């Protein structure tokens, strides 16, 4: 109990504090506030303090509400400006800068414009590019006239992108945390641009612009896919880079360069006096003759056989021009080569297509002029690389497979055409470029079980207007099937369901399967007795099978076994063995759909909503509508298509399933 003097001091301190607080609220000196000597005066002082605080809180609340109303009004006006069909977007103000250095390139003209925050379609880069098509193509056309030259043009935009800081959490850990909306990683003014595109006098600028949009779309799709988590926040700028360009062209007849074989070289040097050597070479490849193939007199009758609309003579070696020729003549592929001091060098290798005629052209020059020649036999041109001068066979697409055996060459070509449509060359990594990453020992263990599932749906015709479009079909899930697969390949019989509420029934069934798996984790199987061979292998082991490190003298080793099957896995350190312990509460079960991102995940989400799932759901978004992966408790739903480097059709071709396309399906599934 405090003494009477101490109690009086405490009461006096409380009165001083109340007096000081009231003076601070009123903004006056403490001397101007009367001292509350009695309890009644102290209560009045406290009441005055509370009244002032209430008034301040009301004023702050009114200011916040006014600010929120103002922001909402501005947002509504901005939305109306973006959706108003009669709203004409403002013109971007481009600033031209001459002779700007970009990396190692010196750009003749660089146009750049910054996008204001109130600009329509600022948050949709695709519509932004479509909206400014006329202005950007007009600038390119005016530069083509001003510089009086062909151009190389590069068009790009600056974007602000953002992603959650813990966007990869579910990929690498077993713990789940709630994402916070303010935990974003933001990158400003990231450039996304097309490659250099040739703009000639006959070039259609709309085609160039469409190609630009496609390439920017591809780069942004690549950025936002594969679990990166990046999303587009806004367009902050647009730029155009213009460079003068003098394309390489070919003209009349010139002699073959020195150092190149001149006799029996498999090259037909067309003798023409005009600038159409490209056309004569292609026609000679289509119409060969046994005698004097270099003469063009017998090719005059086929002069109008090829489509050269929009292609000027002499023909440029730019990829855009060659692709245009291939589009206009769909049965022909053009491969370009040149001759250097070291031998034959490829310039352009077309995509693989065995149903089209491949025409190989050799581009030569004498320092002033260039000329196309037809390579009739590629093997004769390179046979000087062998010591005995025997015929060699080379693959046009591998650019490195050379053999003397024709049969091996035909077998290689049959396999090479199935691998990829584009040319490739294998270059092993050098030792100094190899990087070795440490790993967690727990990652050495396979997931004990995973479930492979698929949905089927009925298409019901509907007619519902949605925005400017119209819905005409509705997918109603009618059945599903799934298989539970163990890590060693052993699987249970496939389970199927056909009926109503397929999505809801699937979610409930998968949850029951998870509890069965968890019960199996809680009751691990004892190790099966070792066979004599396994016992000898264990006793003679010199390193741990988990960490792959050598045993030290006197170090304790244990017999590691699988807790699911009971089979012996190998000799291991005691600490390494403990790290592979199965923890039922943390062991996840993957549920795999093929193309789940584009289809099945939407059906599963309907089932989750139907059962009113109370468990926390977390996801790794690919965009606002598609999920790379999502998780309910320890059930992790993933898409196998995201891990495939090639399509299912190409994979089936690689394993030889293409021969089964003509077989009746009722024979396969009897």
ABEGO torsion letter per residue (X at the ends): XBBAAAAAAAAAAAAAAAAAAAAAAAGBBAAABBBBABAAAAAAAAAAAAAAAAAAAAAAAAAAAAAAAAAAAAAAAAAAAAABAABBBBBBBBBBBBGBBBEABBBABBBBBBBBAABBGAABAAAAAAAAAAAAAAAAAAAAAAAGBBBBBBBBBBBBBBBBAAAAAAAABABBBBBBAABBBBBBGBBBBBBBBBBBAABBAAAAAAAAAAAAAAAAAAAABGGAGBBBABBABBBBBBBBBBBBBBBBBBBBBBGBBABGAGBBBBBBABAAAAAAAAAAAABBBABGAABAAAAAAAAAABBABGBBOBBBABAAAAAAAAAABAABBBBBBBBBAAEBBBABBBBBBAABBBBBBBBBBAGABBBBBBBABAAAAAAAABAAGBBBBBBAAAGABBBABAAAAAAAAAAAAAABABBBBBBBBBAAABBBBBBBAAAABBBABBBBBBBBBBBBBBBBBBEABBBABBBBBABBBBBBBBAAGBBBBBBBBBEBGAAAAAAAAAAAAAAAAAAAAABBBBBBBBBAAAAAAAAABABBAAAGBBBBBGBBBBBBBBAAAGBBAEBBBAAAAAAABBBAAABBBBBBBBGAAAAAAAAAAAAAAAAGBABBBBBBBABAABBABBBBEABBBBBAAAABABBAAAAAAAAGAAAAAABBAAAAAX
